[in-house]
Amino acid sequence: MAFTLLASVLGLATPLVVKQQRLLAAQRDYRLALDELSNQLDRLTALPSGELPAALEQLVPSPFVAARLSGVTLRGELDSQDAGSRVILRMTWDEPQRAAAPLSMAAWVYPKTEAPGVQPARSAPP
């Protein structure tokens, strides 16, 4: 009777432990992808507006993320508006249903303006 009880408990607990491990791995991958999107957006929004389209064309995931997320792809798009430009980054990797619902993050890039009363820096004569 003890063996039957033990076998029943193990039969019920094993699938739950496996499912929990899969959820933990999926959550780790999601956090990694969020960090990557955040880092890429920080880098892109610091660029001058003229360099942004070229940087989006050359967008690739970092080697750290590429080594940990299999089949990772990173796409970016630039949407110009009146006040500035919106940069949207989307990331997918080999995870069930991730292609249908990519992880995305957006940021606004506003044109750089000079502060009033500040003169632009001049280079010293040679």
HELIX and SHEET records of a PDB file:
HELIX    1   1 ALA A    2  THR A   45  1                                  44    
HELIX    2   2 SER A   49  GLU A   51  5                                   3    
HELIX    3   3 LEU A   52  GLU A   57  1                                   6    
HELIX    4   4 PRO A   63  ARG A   68  1                                   6    
SHEET    1   A 3 THR A  73  SER A  80  0                                        
SHEET    2   A 3 SER A  85  THR A  92 -1                                        
SHEET    3   A 3 LEU A 103  VAL A 109 -1                                        
END                                                                             
